[in-house]
Amino acid sequence: MREIPPTPENLTDEWLTLALCREIPDARVVHHELGPRSDGTSSRRTLRVQFNDVGCAAGLNGRLFTKSGPGFMMRLVSAAVGLGAIESAFYAQIRPELLIEAPATRYSTYDPVTNRWLVILDDVSHTRGAHFGTILTRRLDRTQAEEVIDFLAALHAQFWNTPLRKRFGHWMLDSYEWMARLNVTINAPRRIQVGFQRAREVIPTELYRRSREVPAALMRSLQINTAGPQTLLHGDVHPGNWYVSGDDRMGLYDWQCVVRGEGARDIAYALSTHLTVENRRAWERDLVARYYERLAEAGCQVPTAVESFLTYRQQMFHAMFMWLVTIGRYSPQPEMQPKDVTLESVRRTCQAAQDLDALGAIAAGHRY
C-alpha cells in the first residue's frame, strides 16, 4: 500500500480495508465517517469505521484518529523540518516497541516525493478515556510532576545508549542535526529574533537584552546534548501534547519532533512548561535528581548531582526556541498554537532560562 490518499476525504472503504484489516482474513470496512478538521502543523480528524462481522468478531477498533498533510503549505512546512517523515516513521517503527502510555498505531506511511503522510491511530479519548489540556488549563501538583518525570525516565531508559540511527534508519537525526536543518530551511536564528520582538512584554529584561546570544548558545547546547549518552527524545513535551487516561495515567502523543540526544533536553522542556514559575523554582532540583535516580535504577550510567543540574540548565534553550519560533513564524506559515498559549509558553521558558542563567551554564562547558 504505497499510495497515500491526497486528503482524508479521499479515503474509501476499500482503501481502509487494505490498511486496517491486513492481518484479519475476510475482515472488511463497510462504512466510515470523518469528524471535524483541526489544523496546525498537521491536519487532524477523528475517523469512525464500521467493520463487517469478521472484523467485529476480531475486535478491530473502529474509533480512530488521523494525522496527515493534505494542504500544500502544510506539506511545505513539514518538508522543511521533516515533521511528516519523522512522525510516520516513529509510529511505524518505534511505537510498537514502547512500554509507555501513547496512542497505538493502526497504519502509518509517508511519500517522500509528495511529502504526503497519513497516520491512523487509536482515538485515545475513546479507547483510553483520555482528556487533554494546555499550559493554561492544566496545573500539575507535585505528584503529577513526578509522574511526568517517571514517564520520561522510562522512555529514555528503554533506549539509553542504543544506536538508534543504525537500528531505525537515517531519518533518526540527532538534536544538533535537527536544529541545523531548521537553521537552513526556516532561518531559525532570524525567527528567534522575531520571536523575541513579538513577545517582548513577557520576556525578562536581562534575557531580552542578550537575545542576540541565544542562537549560538542554542547550537552549543545541542553540541553538548549530542556529546553524551544518546536516547530517544520526544522533543516537544509541552502540556498540550500530553493526556491523562481514564485510569489516571499520563500519556504522550504528537511524536513529530523525535530525535536522538541526552535526556535533559526533554526534562528542561517539560519542567519549564508544565510547572508554574513558582513551582518550578521550588521543585526543579528534586525533580531533576529524581529523573537521574530513575535512570540509575534502570541500569543507566548517570552523572553526579552537580553535573546533572548543570546539564539541565544548559538544555533550556530548546524549550525557549520551540515557542519563540512559534510566535516568530513567517506570515505564510500556519498559526500553530493560540496566541495566549504561545505567550505563556514563551514567558515560562524564558523565565526559566533567566532564573537558571542558561547562558552562563553554556559558558561553563560540559562534562562529556
C-alpha positions in Angstrom: 0.0 0.0 0.0 2.3 2.8 -1.2 -0.5 5.1 -2.5 -1.5 7.7 0.0 -4.9 9.4 -0.5 -4.4 13.1 -1.1 -6.7 14.1 1.7 -8.7 12.1 4.3 -11.8 13.0 2.3 -10.4 10.7 -0.4 -10.3 7.6 1.9 -12.6 4.8 0.7 -13.9 1.7 2.4 -11.7 -0.4 0.1 -8.6 1.5 0.9 -9.3 1.4 4.6 -9.9 -2.4 4.4 -6.4 -2.8 3.0 -4.9 -0.5 5.7 -6.8 -1.8 8.7 -7.7 -5.4 8.0 -4.5 -6.7 6.6 -3.9 -9.2 9.4 -7.5 -10.5 9.6 -8.6 -12.5 6.5 -12.1 -11.7 5.2 -12.4 -8.7 7.5 -13.6 -5.6 5.7 -14.6 -2.0 6.3 -18.2 -1.4 5.3 -18.6 2.2 6.2 -16.6 5.2 7.6 -17.2 8.8 8.7 -14.8 11.7 9.3 -15.1 14.1 12.1 -14.3 17.9 12.1 -10.9 19.0 10.8 -8.4 20.7 13.1 -5.2 22.1 11.5 -1.8 23.1 12.9 1.4 21.6 11.7 -0.7 18.7 10.6 -4.4 18.1 9.8 -6.2 16.1 12.5 -9.5 14.4 12.2 -11.4 11.6 14.0 -12.3 8.6 11.9 -15.2 6.3 12.7 -15.0 2.9 11.0 -17.6 0.1 10.8 -16.3 -3.4 10.1 -18.2 -6.5 8.8 -19.0 -9.3 11.2 -15.5 -10.8 10.8 -13.8 -7.6 11.7 -16.1 -7.0 14.7 -15.5 -10.6 15.9 -11.8 -10.0 15.7 -12.2 -6.9 17.9 -10.9 -4.4 15.4 -11.1 -0.9 16.8 -13.3 1.5 14.8 -12.8 4.6 16.9 -9.7 6.1 15.2 -7.8 9.4 14.7 -5.9 10.6 11.6 -3.0 12.9 11.1 -2.0 14.0 7.6 -0.6 16.8 5.5 -3.2 17.4 2.8 -2.6 21.1 2.0 0.4 22.4 0.0 1.6 24.9 2.7 1.3 22.3 5.4 3.4 19.9 3.3 5.9 22.6 2.6 6.4 23.4 6.3 6.5 19.7 7.1 9.2 19.1 4.4 11.3 22.0 5.8 11.6 20.3 9.2 10.8 16.7 8.4 7.6 16.5 10.5 5.7 14.1 8.4 8.6 11.8 7.7 9.6 11.7 11.4 6.2 11.0 12.8 5.1 8.4 10.3 8.4 6.6 10.8 8.0 6.8 14.6 4.5 5.3 14.5 5.5 2.6 12.0 8.8 1.5 13.6 9.1 2.6 17.2 5.6 2.9 18.8 5.0 -0.9 18.7 8.1 -1.3 21.0 7.2 1.4 23.5 6.2 0.4 27.1 4.6 3.8 27.9 1.1 5.2 27.5 0.8 6.5 24.0 -1.7 6.1 21.1 -1.5 2.7 19.3 -0.6 2.7 15.6 -3.1 1.2 13.2 -1.5 2.5 9.9 1.4 4.8 9.1 3.0 5.8 5.8 4.9 8.6 4.1 5.6 9.5 0.5 9.0 11.4 0.1 8.1 12.6 -3.4 4.9 14.5 -2.5 5.7 14.8 1.2 2.2 13.4 1.9 1.8 11.3 5.0 -1.0 9.6 6.8 -1.1 8.2 10.3 -4.1 6.3 11.7 -4.1 5.9 15.5 -6.5 4.8 18.2 -8.7 7.7 19.3 -7.5 7.7 22.9 -10.4 9.9 24.0 -12.5 6.8 23.4 -10.1 3.8 23.9 -8.3 5.2 26.9 -10.9 7.7 28.3 -8.3 10.4 27.7 -8.7 14.1 28.5 -6.4 16.8 27.3 -5.3 20.3 28.4 -2.9 23.1 27.6 -0.4 25.2 29.5 -3.3 27.5 30.5 -5.7 24.8 31.7 -3.5 22.1 33.3 -1.8 22.8 36.6 0.3 19.9 37.9 0.6 19.2 41.6 3.9 17.7 42.9 2.7 14.1 42.5 1.7 14.7 38.9 5.0 16.4 38.2 6.8 13.4 39.5 4.7 11.2 37.2 5.9 13.2 34.2 9.5 12.7 35.3 9.0 9.0 35.8 7.3 8.7 32.4 10.2 10.4 30.6 12.8 8.4 32.6 11.1 5.2 31.5 11.0 6.3 27.8 14.7 7.4 27.9 15.9 4.3 29.8 14.3 2.0 27.2 16.6 3.3 24.5 19.6 4.5 26.6 22.8 4.3 24.6 21.0 2.4 21.8 22.4 3.0 18.3 19.1 4.4 17.1 20.2 5.5 13.6 21.6 2.1 12.9 18.5 0.4 14.2 15.8 2.6 12.7 17.3 4.5 9.8 18.8 7.8 8.7 15.5 9.7 9.4 16.6 9.5 13.1 18.6 12.7 13.4 20.4 13.8 16.5 19.3 17.0 18.2 22.1 19.1 16.7 21.4 17.8 13.1 17.7 18.5 13.5 18.3 22.1 14.6 21.0 22.7 11.9 18.4 21.7 9.3 15.9 24.3 10.7 18.7 27.0 10.6 18.8 26.5 6.9 15.2 25.7 6.0 13.4 28.3 8.1 16.3 30.7 9.0 15.8 29.8 12.7 18.2 32.4 14.1 16.0 35.1 12.4 12.8 33.5 13.6 14.2 33.5 17.2 14.9 37.3 17.0 11.4 37.9 15.6 10.0 35.9 18.4 11.9 37.9 21.0 10.5 41.1 19.4 6.9 39.9 19.2 6.8 38.5 22.8 8.9 41.2 24.4 6.4 42.0 27.1 6.6 38.5 28.7 10.4 38.1 28.5 12.8 39.0 31.3 14.6 42.3 30.6 18.1 40.9 31.0 17.5 37.9 28.7 15.9 40.2 26.1 19.0 42.4 26.2 21.1 39.3 25.4 18.8 37.9 22.8 21.5 38.1 20.1 23.5 35.5 22.0 20.7 32.9 22.1 21.0 31.3 18.6 24.7 30.5 19.1 24.0 29.3 22.7 21.2 27.1 21.4 23.6 25.3 19.0 26.3 25.0 21.6 23.7 23.4 24.0 22.9 20.9 21.3 26.6 20.1 20.8 26.6 19.3 24.5 23.4 17.3 24.2 24.8 15.0 21.4 28.2 14.5 23.2 26.6 12.5 26.0 24.8 9.2 26.0 22.1 9.0 23.3 18.5 8.0 23.7 15.1 8.6 22.1 13.8 12.1 22.8 10.2 13.1 22.2 11.3 16.7 21.5 8.0 18.6 22.1 6.9 17.7 25.6 4.7 20.8 26.4 1.4 20.3 28.2 -0.7 20.3 25.0 1.0 17.1 23.8 0.0 15.1 27.0 -3.2 13.4 28.0 -4.5 11.8 31.2 -6.1 8.4 30.6 -9.3 7.3 32.4 -7.2 5.3 34.8 -5.1 8.4 35.6 -2.0 7.5 33.6 0.0 10.2 31.9 0.1 9.7 28.1 2.2 11.4 25.4 1.3 12.0 21.7 2.4 14.2 18.8 5.7 12.5 18.0 6.8 14.6 15.0 9.9 16.1 16.6 11.6 12.8 17.7 15.4 13.0 17.7 18.4 11.3 19.4 20.1 13.0 22.3 20.7 13.2 26.1 17.5 13.2 28.1 17.9 16.5 29.9 16.7 18.3 26.7 13.2 16.7 27.3 13.3 17.3 31.0 14.2 21.0 30.7 11.3 21.5 28.2 8.8 19.5 30.4 9.5 21.3 33.7 9.7 24.8 32.2 6.3 24.4 30.5 4.3 22.1 32.8 5.0 23.9 36.0 4.2 27.5 37.1 7.3 29.6 37.6 6.9 29.4 41.4 6.6 25.6 41.5 9.4 25.1 39.0 11.7 27.1 41.2 10.7 25.2 44.3 10.7 21.7 42.8 13.2 21.5 39.9 16.3 20.4 41.8 14.4 17.5 43.4 12.7 16.5 40.1 15.9 16.6 38.1 17.5 14.4 40.8 14.5 12.1 40.6 14.9 11.7 36.9 18.5 10.6 37.1 17.7 8.3 40.0 15.1 6.6 37.9 17.7 6.1 35.1 20.2 4.7 37.5 17.6 2.2 38.8 17.1 1.1 35.2 20.8 0.4 34.9 21.9 3.6 33.1 25.1 5.3 33.9 24.3 8.8 35.1 26.2 12.0 36.1 26.7 13.3 39.6 24.0 15.6 41.1 26.1 18.7 40.3 26.8 17.6 36.7 23.2 16.7 36.1 21.8 20.0 37.2 24.3 21.8 35.0 23.2 19.7 32.1 19.6 20.6 32.8 20.4 24.3 32.9 22.2 24.0 29.6 19.3 22.4 27.8 16.7 25.1 28.4 17.4 26.7 25.0 15.5 24.1 23.0 12.3 24.8 25.1 12.7 28.5 24.5 13.3 28.0 20.8 10.2 26.0 20.3 8.0 28.8 21.4 10.0 31.8 20.2 9.8 30.3 16.7 6.1 29.6 17.1 5.3 33.3 17.7 8.2 34.4 15.3 6.8 32.4 12.4 6.8 33.6 8.8 3.5 35.1 7.8 2.7 32.3 5.3 3.1 29.7 7.9 0.0 28.3 9.7 -0.6 29.6 13.2 0.4 26.5 15.2 -0.9 27.5 18.6 -3.4 30.0 20.1 -1.5 33.3 20.9 -2.3 33.1 24.6 -0.8 29.6 24.8 2.3 30.7 22.9 2.9 33.8 25.1 2.6 31.9 28.3 4.9 29.2 27.0 7.4 31.9 26.0 7.1 33.6 29.4 7.7 30.4 31.3 10.6 29.1 29.2 12.4 32.4 29.1 11.9 33.0 32.8 13.4 29.5 33.4 16.4 30.4 31.2 16.9 33.6 33.2 16.4 32.0 36.6 18.9 29.2 35.8 21.4 31.5 34.0 21.3 29.2 31.0 23.7 31.5 29.1 26.2 31.2 31.9 25.8 27.5 32.1 26.8 27.2 28.4 29.9 29.2 29.1 30.8 26.7 31.9 31.3 23.9 29.3 30.2 20.3 29.7 31.1 17.1 31.4 31.5 14.7 28.4 
